[in-house]
């Protein structure tokens, strides 16, 4: 493991302590508030939460930033009839932007509507260098007794030298990954058909949005009939080593992690796991 990866894993490990503490307050939360607008200053990406004023963004666009180092470059609108939240964004070697997160209701992309099964569902979007959305992929969670219990979405993402995407996040009871036509290509299941808990997932897509594989779920975690207070498994970050192998940083509470037998001491413990590129087994 090289020094740069060691530093990245250490930073992710520190970040995860914050995530675990935050989980005591909220079962599942996107790091950005209810946000549907992204702006870029030079090569850095930022997202404007819905509670920020339009005037703030307008002032930036009109050049009311004194430093010559900063200038407004572009913005993207990801809209629908519900809430669109952003978990993570990355750029590939060609400058294309990829965004993952969760959405409720329906989301519109290129005059096509994609519908959440209930509550929050997973989305992954590619925006090209012409600021056009090239494609969207979604993942539907299970239909539960209440909308607020359905919290499925992407929270972590990274990209390798061949522009393959590794996306990580969480789901409740089940996650069905869908292709460009909305057809099911793969599904993960949770620990119980009757009890509720948050399961983690990691999925791999190529730059054209083709689904390659997914791992996770079936953690054998404790669950509840009416809340997500127990059995929480999450992905906080994904990093690559010098050979392009993914390292997953997160928290777990069950006895099965990516097909390996594990044990947790507290209600939710921290893990770092290395996966193979083809998703077959941890290596």
Secondary structure, DSSP 8 states (H G I E B T S, - for coil): --HHHHHHHHHHHHHHHHHHHHHTT-SS--SS-SEEEEEEETTEEEEEETTS-HHHHHHHHTT----TT--EEEEEE--BSS-EEEEEEEE-TTS-EEEEEEE-SEEEETTEEEE-SSSBEEEEEEE-TTS-EEEEEEEEE---SSGGG-B-EEEEEEE-TT--EEEEEEEESEEEEE-TTS-EEEEEE-S-SSSB-EEEEEEEE-TT--EEEEEE-------BSS--SS-B-EEEEEEE-TT--EEEEEEE-SSEETTEE---SSSSEEEEEEB-TTSSSB-
